[in-house]
Amino acid sequence: MSDRPTAIDLFCGAGGLSRGLEQAGFNVLWAVDSDTDAIETYRQNHPDTKYGAEIGDLSELEPETAVKNIEPDDLDLIAGGPPCPTFSKIGRSKIKSLDGQSPESDDRHHLYEDFLRFVEHLTPRTFLMENVTGMLSSTGANGEPIVNIIRKQMEALDYSVTVQKVDAANFGVPQHRTRLFFIGQRDKSDRIDLEEWETHREPRNETERQMKQRDGTEKSAESSQTTMTEFGVDVTGFNHEFQKHPGDKLPFVTVADAILDLPPLSPGGGMPPKEATEYTVPALSEYQEWARDLSEETEWEDATLSNHSSRGHNHKDLTLYKILGEGVGWNIGDIASHLDPYRADIFPDSYKKQNPKKPASTIVAHLQKDGHMFIHPREARSLSVREAARLQSFRDSFKLPTSRTSGFRLVGNAVPPLLAQAAGKAIRSELL
């Protein structure tokens, strides 16, 4: 019998939240979703977790049907991220374009109520609900802020509730991704403050913006640079062990820290090949070493790399990608209208090349459509699925056994595992 705290994951998707909770020491007993590709991905990466709701969706299931053999008061945590298109800026714009439909009329606007239905039935000691910060500007039918409405519904179930806005970059995720966490607890102890668990911060100088070199990297290795130290400095730039008040915070993990060890997909400068299946250089940064997730017995030269494939691009896009500077984006109106890839009323950006010296911009499910907002910092192409997963803090051992399009969607919708791990560790340490 495990002495680890128990949890279930609702609207689990590919399993980013589950993976983080497992890394925080939780035993995730059940996961629930209805997306076929999410089910297959989750099962391959979480073989010990039982799975519910393969047919239909959560709104059609009673808790005792979706998660069997769990009685009220048995669980330590119910976690989940109800789908959020009616609260996000992109989602609201898309819904409004459908015959004038209002976001509030969309059935998904109230999926959080299914989450609360499970909380009411199973009465866990704590719960964690993740959603987009667009909730902060959303209102109900009577004009009351939706966050206040949800909090009141949670408190009516006899929980004290903390609502907190977090940025994943502050927890070692190489991406700026702001989200809302609703954290509920049945007892009336002090409320949790996730800021006290942050491990990373804005860099203080140009040196801290460089790639954080892995301990043991050969500094005199021959390359196009004089030494490897021109990539960065010999400091530890990644911390994935979370504790309250961690002391000195580290500089943000950057795009370079996260993905620049992955092999190029367009080495000849032409239309890029579909994928690379092996590493070609050792890990150069602390984060890359962690992300590769290799056993002590496995040499990096013998390891297999999965999901590192890029979509094809036409020559117009490749040309525009090539001439963009690192970290530069062209907004609507900066280029000729016939070159704009997006409608101006939905997306503020046209093209965006990621900056290797900063965390990435928010990885979104729209990557399944195109990659214009996620251009590789050094190559004339958009990101691969593996690169997007790395920027979400999925390790390379996490497989996405789906099409590339579906892989982008699953990764973009996921809770970053490192962010979930930090929240899980805080809940476990302070509330359980």
C-alpha positions as CSV (number, residue, x, y, z in Angstrom):
1,M,0.0,0.0,0.0
2,S,1.5,3.4,-1.0
3,D,1.8,6.1,1.6
4,R,1.8,8.8,-1.1
5,P,-1.2,11.2,-1.2
6,T,-3.8,10.2,-3.7
7,A,-5.2,12.3,-6.6
8,I,-7.4,12.1,-9.7
9,D,-7.0,14.3,-12.8
10,L,-10.1,15.6,-14.6
11,F,-9.9,16.9,-18.1
12,C,-6.4,15.4,-18.1
13,G,-5.5,15.8,-21.8
14,A,-2.1,14.4,-22.5
15,G,-1.2,14.3,-18.8
16,G,1.0,17.3,-18.0
17,L,-0.8,17.9,-14.7
18,S,-0.6,14.3,-13.8
19,R,3.1,14.1,-14.6
20,G,3.8,17.1,-12.4
21,L,1.7,15.7,-9.5
22,E,3.6,12.4,-9.8
23,Q,6.9,14.2,-9.7
24,A,5.6,16.0,-6.5
25,G,4.9,12.6,-4.9
26,F,1.2,12.0,-5.6
27,N,-0.3,8.7,-6.6
28,V,-2.7,9.6,-9.5
29,L,-5.3,6.9,-9.3
30,W,-7.7,7.9,-12.1
31,A,-7.6,10.3,-15.1
32,V,-10.7,11.4,-17.1
33,D,-11.0,12.7,-20.6
34,S,-12.9,12.0,-23.8
35,D,-10.4,12.9,-26.5
36,T,-9.1,9.9,-28.4
37,D,-5.6,11.1,-29.0
38,A,-5.3,12.4,-25.4
39,I,-6.4,8.9,-24.1
40,E,-3.7,7.1,-26.2
41,T,-1.0,9.6,-25.2
42,Y,-2.0,9.5,-21.5
43,R,-2.0,5.7,-21.4
44,Q,1.4,5.4,-23.0
45,N,3.0,7.8,-20.5
46,H,1.0,6.8,-17.4
47,P,0.6,3.0,-17.6
48,D,-0.2,2.7,-13.9
49,T,-3.1,5.2,-13.8
50,K,-6.6,4.0,-14.5
51,Y,-8.6,5.8,-17.1
52,G,-12.2,6.8,-17.2
53,A,-14.7,8.4,-19.7
54,E,-13.5,6.9,-22.9
55,I,-16.9,7.5,-24.4
56,G,-18.9,10.7,-24.1
57,D,-17.7,13.5,-21.9
58,L,-17.4,14.4,-18.3
59,S,-20.8,16.2,-18.2
60,E,-22.5,13.0,-19.1
61,L,-20.9,10.9,-16.3
62,E,-21.6,10.5,-12.7
63,P,-18.4,10.5,-10.5
64,E,-19.0,6.9,-9.3
65,T,-19.1,5.9,-13.0
66,A,-16.0,7.8,-14.1
67,V,-13.8,6.9,-11.2
68,K,-14.7,3.6,-9.6
69,N,-13.8,2.3,-6.1
70,I,-13.2,5.7,-4.6
71,E,-15.4,6.7,-1.8
72,P,-16.2,10.2,-0.4
73,D,-13.4,11.5,1.8
74,D,-10.9,9.0,0.3
75,L,-9.0,11.4,-1.9
76,D,-6.3,13.9,-0.9
77,L,-6.6,16.0,-4.2
78,I,-8.8,16.5,-7.2
79,A,-7.0,18.3,-9.9
80,G,-8.0,19.4,-13.4
81,G,-8.0,22.1,-16.1
82,P,-11.5,22.4,-17.6
83,P,-11.2,23.4,-21.3
84,C,-11.2,27.2,-21.5
85,P,-12.0,28.5,-25.0
86,T,-14.8,30.8,-23.8
87,F,-12.4,32.6,-21.4
88,S,-9.3,32.9,-23.6
89,K,-8.9,35.9,-26.0
90,I,-8.4,33.6,-29.0
91,G,-11.3,31.4,-28.1
92,R,-13.7,34.2,-27.5
93,S,-12.9,35.8,-30.8
94,K,-13.4,32.5,-32.7
95,I,-16.7,31.8,-31.0
96,K,-18.0,35.3,-31.8
97,S,-17.2,34.8,-35.4
98,L,-19.6,31.9,-35.6
99,D,-22.9,33.5,-36.6
100,G,-22.6,36.1,-33.8
101,Q,-22.7,33.4,-31.1
102,S,-21.7,34.6,-27.6
103,P,-19.0,32.8,-25.6
104,E,-21.5,32.5,-22.7
105,S,-23.8,30.4,-24.9
106,D,-21.1,27.9,-25.6
107,D,-21.5,24.6,-23.6
108,R,-17.9,24.7,-22.6
109,H,-18.4,27.9,-20.7
110,H,-19.6,25.9,-17.7
111,L,-17.3,22.9,-17.7
112,Y,-15.8,24.0,-14.5
113,E,-19.2,23.1,-12.9
114,D,-18.5,19.4,-13.8
115,F,-15.2,19.7,-11.9
116,L,-17.1,21.0,-8.9
117,R,-19.6,18.2,-9.2
118,F,-16.8,15.7,-8.6
119,V,-15.5,17.8,-5.7
120,E,-19.0,17.8,-4.1
121,H,-19.4,14.1,-4.5
122,L,-15.9,12.9,-3.5
123,T,-15.1,15.6,-0.9
124,P,-11.3,15.5,-1.3
125,R,-9.1,17.2,1.3
126,T,-7.9,19.7,-1.4
127,F,-8.5,20.6,-5.0
128,L,-6.5,22.4,-7.7
129,M,-8.3,23.8,-10.7
130,E,-6.2,25.5,-13.5
131,N,-7.6,27.9,-16.1
132,V,-6.6,30.9,-18.3
133,T,-6.2,34.4,-16.9
134,G,-8.9,35.5,-19.3
135,M,-11.3,34.5,-16.5
136,L,-10.3,37.7,-14.7
137,S,-12.0,39.8,-17.3
138,S,-15.0,37.6,-17.8
139,T,-18.4,38.2,-16.2
140,G,-21.5,36.2,-15.7
141,A,-25.0,37.1,-16.9
142,N,-25.5,39.5,-14.1
143,G,-22.2,41.3,-14.7
144,E,-20.5,39.8,-11.7
145,P,-16.9,38.7,-12.3
146,I,-16.8,35.0,-13.2
147,V,-13.9,34.4,-10.8
148,N,-16.1,35.6,-7.9
149,I,-18.9,33.4,-9.0
150,I,-16.7,30.3,-9.2
151,R,-15.1,31.1,-5.8
152,K,-18.5,31.4,-4.2
153,Q,-19.6,28.1,-5.7
154,M,-16.5,26.5,-4.3
155,E,-16.9,28.0,-0.9
156,A,-20.5,26.8,-0.8
157,L,-19.0,23.3,-0.8
158,D,-17.3,24.1,2.5
159,Y,-13.8,24.8,1.2
160,S,-11.6,27.8,1.8
161,V,-10.3,29.0,-1.6
162,T,-7.2,30.8,-2.8
163,V,-7.2,32.2,-6.4
164,Q,-3.7,32.9,-7.6
165,K,-2.2,34.1,-10.9
166,V,1.1,32.4,-11.7
167,D,3.7,32.6,-14.5
168,A,5.3,29.3,-15.4
169,A,8.6,30.9,-16.0
170,N,8.9,31.7,-12.3
171,F,9.0,27.9,-11.7
172,G,11.8,26.9,-14.2
173,V,9.5,26.4,-17.2
174,P,11.3,28.0,-20.3
175,Q,8.1,29.8,-21.3
176,H,6.1,32.8,-20.1
177,R,2.7,31.2,-19.4
178,T,0.3,33.0,-17.0
179,R,-2.5,30.9,-15.6
180,L,-5.0,31.0,-12.7
181,F,-5.0,28.4,-10.0
182,F,-8.0,27.8,-7.8
183,I,-6.7,26.0,-4.7
184,G,-9.3,24.7,-2.2
185,Q,-8.8,23.1,1.2
186,R,-11.3,21.6,3.6
187,D,-9.6,22.6,6.8
188,K,-9.2,26.2,7.7
189,S,-5.4,26.4,7.9
190,D,-3.4,29.3,6.5
191,R,-3.9,29.7,2.8
192,I,-1.2,28.8,0.4
193,D,0.9,31.4,-1.5
194,L,2.7,29.9,-4.5
195,E,4.9,33.0,-4.8
196,E,6.8,31.5,-1.9
197,W,7.7,28.5,-4.0
198,E,9.1,30.3,-7.0
199,T,12.6,29.3,-8.1
200,H,13.4,31.6,-11.0
201,R,13.4,35.3,-11.8
202,E,14.2,37.9,-14.5
203,P,18.0,37.9,-15.3
204,R,19.9,40.8,-13.8
205,N,22.5,41.2,-16.6
206,E,23.5,40.0,-20.1
207,T,25.6,37.2,-18.7
208,E,22.6,35.7,-17.0
209,R,20.7,35.7,-20.3
210,Q,23.2,33.4,-21.9
211,M,22.8,29.6,-22.0
212,K,23.4,28.1,-18.6
213,Q,26.2,25.6,-19.2
214,R,25.9,22.1,-17.9
215,D,28.4,21.1,-15.2
216,G,31.1,18.9,-16.8
217,T,30.7,20.4,-20.3
218,E,34.1,20.5,-21.9
219,K,34.9,24.2,-22.1
220,S,37.7,23.9,-24.5
221,A,35.8,21.9,-27.1
222,E,36.5,23.0,-30.7
223,S,33.6,24.7,-32.4
224,S,32.8,27.8,-34.4
225,Q,33.2,29.7,-31.1
226,T,36.6,30.1,-29.4
227,T,35.3,28.1,-26.4
228,M,32.0,26.7,-25.3
229,T,31.8,29.4,-22.6
230,E,30.8,31.8,-25.3
231,F,27.5,30.1,-25.1
232,G,27.1,30.8,-21.4
233,V,28.7,30.7,-18.0
234,D,29.5,27.7,-15.7
235,V,26.6,28.0,-13.3
236,T,23.7,25.8,-12.4
237,G,20.8,27.3,-14.3
238,F,18.0,24.9,-13.5
239,N,16.4,23.7,-10.3
240,H,13.5,21.2,-10.4
241,E,13.4,20.4,-6.7
242,F,10.8,22.7,-5.1
243,Q,10.7,24.0,-1.6
244,K,9.2,26.9,0.2
245,H,11.4,30.0,0.3
246,P,14.1,28.4,-1.9
247,G,16.7,31.2,-1.2
248,D,18.5,32.8,-4.2
249,K,16.4,32.4,-7.3
250,L,18.0,31.4,-10.6
251,P,17.7,33.4,-13.9
252,F,14.8,32.3,-16.1
253,V,15.4,29.2,-18.2
254,T,15.6,30.4,-21.8
255,V,14.7,29.1,-25.2
256,A,18.4,28.4,-25.8
257,D,18.7,26.5,-22.5
258,A,15.7,24.4,-23.5
259,I,16.1,23.4,-27.2
260,L,19.3,24.4,-28.9
261,D,20.9,21.0,-28.4
262,L,18.2,19.4,-30.6
263,P,19.5,18.7,-34.1
264,P,18.6,21.1,-37.0
265,L,15.8,20.1,-39.3
266,S,17.0,22.2,-42.3
267,P,20.8,21.7,-42.4
268,G,21.0,22.2,-46.2
269,G,19.0,25.4,-46.2
270,G,16.2,24.0,-48.4
271,M,12.8,22.8,-47.5
272,P,13.3,21.0,-44.2
273,P,13.2,17.3,-43.8
274,K,10.4,15.8,-41.8
275,E,12.3,14.7,-38.6
276,A,15.5,13.9,-36.8
277,T,15.5,10.7,-34.6
278,E,18.8,10.9,-32.7
279,Y,20.8,13.5,-30.8
280,T,23.9,14.8,-32.6
281,V,25.6,16.7,-29.7
282,P,25.6,16.1,-25.9
283,A,23.4,18.2,-23.7
284,L,24.9,21.7,-23.3
285,S,22.8,23.1,-20.5
286,E,21.4,21.8,-17.1
287,Y,17.9,21.9,-18.5
288,Q,18.8,20.0,-21.6
289,E,20.5,17.3,-19.5
290,W,17.3,17.1,-17.3
291,A,15.0,17.1,-20.4
292,R,16.8,14.2,-22.1
293,D,15.9,12.0,-19.1
294,L,18.4,9.3,-19.9
295,S,19.3,6.4,-17.6
296,E,22.9,6.2,-16.3
297,E,23.4,3.2,-18.5
298,T,22.4,5.0,-21.7
299,E,24.9,7.0,-23.7
300,W,23.4,10.0,-25.5
301,E,24.8,8.8,-28.8
302,D,22.6,5.6,-28.5
303,A,19.4,7.3,-27.4
304,T,16.4,7.7,-29.6
305,L,14.7,11.1,-30.1
306,S,11.0,11.2,-30.8
307,N,8.5,13.8,-32.1
308,H,11.3,16.1,-33.4
309,S,9.6,16.8,-36.7
310,S,8.7,20.1,-38.4
311,R,5.9,21.0,-40.8
312,G,6.8,22.0,-44.3
313,H,6.7,25.6,-45.3
314,N,6.3,27.5,-48.5
315,H,9.1,29.7,-49.8
316,K,7.3,32.9,-48.9
317,D,7.1,31.9,-45.2
318,L,10.6,30.5,-45.2
319,T,11.9,33.8,-46.6
320,L,10.1,35.9,-44.0
321,Y,11.2,33.5,-41.2
322,K,14.8,33.9,-42.4
323,I,15.0,37.7,-42.3
324,L,13.3,38.1,-38.9
325,G,15.8,38.9,-36.2
326,E,15.9,36.8,-33.0
327,G,13.0,37.7,-30.7
328,V,11.5,40.0,-33.4
329,G,7.8,39.9,-34.4
330,W,6.0,41.6,-37.1
331,N,2.6,42.9,-36.1
332,I,-0.4,43.3,-38.3
333,G,0.2,46.4,-40.4
334,D,4.0,46.2,-40.3
335,I,4.0,44.2,-43.5
336,A,1.9,44.2,-46.7
337,S,-1.7,43.0,-46.0
338,H,-1.3,40.1,-48.5
339,L,1.5,38.7,-46.3
340,D,-0.5,38.7,-43.1
341,P,-1.3,35.1,-42.1
342,Y,-4.0,36.0,-39.5
343,R,-7.1,38.1,-39.1
344,A,-6.3,41.4,-37.3
345,D,-9.3,41.1,-34.9
346,I,-8.0,37.7,-33.5
347,F,-4.2,37.7,-33.3
348,P,-2.1,40.8,-32.5
349,D,1.0,39.1,-34.0
350,S,1.8,38.1,-37.5
351,Y,5.1,36.4,-37.3
352,K,7.3,35.9,-34.2
353,K,10.8,34.5,-34.0
354,Q,11.5,33.2,-30.5
355,N,14.3,34.9,-28.6
356,P,17.0,32.4,-27.4
357,K,17.9,34.6,-24.5
358,K,14.4,34.7,-23.0
359,P,11.7,32.2,-22.1
360,A,9.4,31.4,-25.0
361,S,6.1,33.1,-25.6
362,T,3.0,31.1,-24.5
363,I,2.8,27.8,-26.3
364,V,-0.8,27.5,-27.5
365,A,-2.9,24.8,-29.2
366,H,-3.1,27.0,-32.3
367,L,0.3,25.5,-33.2
368,Q,-1.7,22.7,-34.8
369,K,-2.9,25.2,-37.5
370,D,0.5,26.9,-38.2
371,G,3.7,27.9,-36.5
372,H,4.0,31.6,-37.6
373,M,4.1,32.8,-34.0
374,F,6.6,30.1,-33.0
375,I,9.6,30.4,-35.4
376,H,12.8,28.7,-34.4
377,P,15.4,31.3,-33.2
378,R,18.2,30.0,-35.5
379,E,16.5,28.1,-38.3
380,A,14.0,29.2,-41.0
381,R,11.1,27.0,-39.8
382,S,8.5,26.8,-37.0
383,L,9.1,24.7,-33.9
384,S,8.9,20.9,-33.9
385,V,6.5,19.0,-31.5
386,R,9.5,18.0,-29.3
387,E,10.7,21.6,-29.1
388,A,7.2,22.8,-28.1
389,A,7.1,20.0,-25.5
390,R,10.5,21.0,-24.1
391,L,9.3,24.6,-23.8
392,Q,6.3,23.2,-21.8
393,S,8.7,21.2,-19.6
394,F,7.8,17.8,-20.9
395,R,10.9,15.6,-20.8
396,D,12.0,13.7,-23.9
397,S,10.9,10.4,-22.5
398,F,7.3,11.7,-22.8
399,K,6.0,10.3,-26.0
400,L,3.3,11.7,-28.2
401,P,2.0,8.7,-30.3
402,T,-0.2,10.8,-32.5
403,S,-0.1,12.9,-35.6
404,R,2.1,16.0,-35.6
405,T,-1.0,18.2,-35.7
406,S,-2.6,16.4,-32.8
407,G,0.7,16.5,-30.9
408,F,0.9,20.3,-31.2
409,R,-2.7,20.6,-29.9
410,L,-2.1,18.2,-26.9
411,V,1.1,20.0,-26.0
412,G,-0.4,23.5,-26.3
413,N,-3.4,22.6,-24.1
414,A,-1.3,21.0,-21.4
415,V,-0.4,22.2,-17.9
416,P,3.4,22.4,-17.8
417,P,4.6,19.5,-15.7
418,L,7.1,21.6,-13.8
419,L,4.4,24.2,-12.9
420,A,2.1,21.3,-11.8
421,Q,5.0,19.8,-9.8
422,A,5.6,23.1,-7.9
423,A,1.9,23.5,-7.1
424,G,1.6,19.8,-6.1
425,K,4.7,20.1,-3.8
426,A,3.2,23.2,-2.2
427,I,-0.2,21.6,-1.6
428,R,1.4,18.4,-0.3
429,S,3.8,20.2,2.1
430,E,1.5,23.0,3.4
431,L,-2.1,21.6,3.1
432,L,-1.7,17.8,3.5
